[in-house]
């Protein structure tokens, strides 16, 4: 996600529940990325206007995490351009 450092600020979380924080000065919103991710088959949850929440099941596999990251990259690319 380093490609999007101008838009993304940090990752925070607890266990498998993680939040991807969008920079306050960015015009990009969490809901825009959530909608784009849904188009890629990934269900994310907005946690306020500037945080994407990832809540995978406890039985998630490494392959599924890789797929989710790829879908997130594609969603970011479609929203940011």
C-alpha positions in Angstrom: 0.0 0.0 0.0 3.0 2.3 -0.1 1.9 3.3 -3.5 -0.9 5.2 -1.8 1.1 7.0 0.9 -0.3 10.3 -0.2 -3.8 9.2 0.7 -3.3 6.5 3.4 -2.0 7.5 6.8 -1.6 4.4 9.0 -2.9 1.0 9.9 -4.3 0.5 13.4 -6.0 -2.4 15.0 -6.4 -5.2 17.5 -6.0 -8.8 16.6 -7.5 -9.5 13.2 -9.6 -6.3 13.3 -7.6 -3.6 11.5 -8.4 -0.1 10.3 -6.7 1.6 7.4 -6.7 5.3 8.1 -7.1 7.8 5.3 -5.3 11.1 5.6 -7.6 13.9 6.9 -6.4 16.3 4.2 -7.4 13.8 1.4 -10.6 14.2 -0.4 -11.0 10.4 -0.6 -13.6 9.0 1.8 -13.9 5.5 3.3 -17.3 5.0 1.8 -16.0 5.6 -1.7 -13.3 2.9 -1.2 -15.9 0.5 0.4 -18.1 0.8 -2.7 -15.2 0.2 -5.0 -14.1 -2.8 -3.0 -17.6 -4.3 -3.1 -17.3 -4.0 -6.9 -14.2 -6.2 -6.6 -16.0 -8.7 -4.3 -14.5 -7.5 -1.1 -16.7 -6.5 1.9 -15.2 -3.7 4.0 -16.8 -1.6 6.7 -16.4 2.1 7.0 -15.5 3.2 10.5 -16.2 6.9 10.2 -15.5 9.0 7.1 -11.7 8.3 7.1 -11.2 4.7 8.3 -11.7 1.4 6.4 -12.3 -1.5 8.7 -11.1 -5.1 7.9 -12.9 -7.8 9.9 -11.9 -11.2 8.5 -13.2 -14.4 10.0 -10.9 -16.3 12.4 -10.4 -19.0 9.8 -9.1 -16.7 7.1 -6.2 -18.1 5.1 -3.1 -16.4 3.9 -4.4 -16.8 0.3 -7.6 -15.0 1.2 -5.7 -12.2 2.8 -3.6 -11.8 -0.4 -6.8 -11.7 -2.4 -8.3 -9.1 -0.1 -5.2 -6.9 -0.4 -5.3 -7.2 -4.2 -9.0 -6.2 -4.2 -8.2 -3.3 -1.9 -5.4 -2.1 -4.2 -7.8 -2.2 -7.1 -10.4 -0.3 -5.2 -7.9 2.4 -4.2 -6.7 2.6 -7.8 -10.3 3.1 -9.1 -11.1 5.8 -6.5 -7.8 7.6 -6.6 -7.1 7.2 -10.2 
